[in-house]
């Protein structure tokens, strides 16, 4: 979940997040780049949704934190861990 000021476009924020995280992953685990098609960590697409001023931040934070947990539990013995 990201909070930003209106002066930054959604595209700019997503681009920054993808760039910084990919650079750090490649710095920490350089062998990852060799395993990727074309050496790119992220795909071109992304999904964004907004929360209004009076949105339920706790509910959304809980939802985001639980993302992938069910999959990880089902495939725990085959899930790749980067960190």
N, C-alpha and C positions, 0 to 999 in steps of 0.2 A: 504494500500500500504506500503510495507516494502522495505527499502534499506539496503543492507548488503555487507560485504566484501566477496570475493571468498573463504575465509578460512572456512566459515560456510556452511554446506550443507543445502539444502532446507528442508530436513527432520528434521534436528536439529532445525532450526528456527521455523518450524511449531510446533514441539513438545514443544519448550519453550513457544510459544504464547499460545498454548492450556493449558499447565500446569499452567502458571501464571494467565490467565484469569479465569480458573475454580477454582483455589484456592481462588482468590479474591471474586468471586461470592459466593462461599460457606462460606467464612468468613463474608461477608456483609449480606447474606441472607441464613442462615443455613437451613431454611425450604425447600429450593429448592432441596437439596440432597434427601430428603424423597420422592419427587414427581418423581424422575428419575428412570428409569429401571436400576437396578444394581448400582445406585449411580454415574454413569458416566455422565459428562456434555457433552462431545464431542464424536462424532463417530470416528471410526478409519480412515476414508477417509479424503481427502482434495483435493482441486484444486489449482494449481499454474500455473501462466503464467509469462513470463519474458518480460521486456521492455528493448530494446537496449539503448545504450549510447545516441542515438539521438531520442529516442522515445518521444512522445508528453505527457509529464507528466501531464500537466493541463487537457488534455482530459481524461486521465485515472483516475485522481483524481476526476473529475466531475462524471464519470461513477460510481466509487466506492461509492461516497457520496450519489448518488441517489438510490443505491440498496435497495430494500424493500419498498420504498416510495409509489409506486403504490399499492402494496399489503396492506400496512398499511392504505392507503386512502380507499380502498375497504372494509376492515375488521376492521375499526377503533374501532367499538364498541366491538369487540371480541379479539383484539390483547393484549397479555400479555406484560406488561411493567415491566422490572426488576429494572430499576433505574429511 
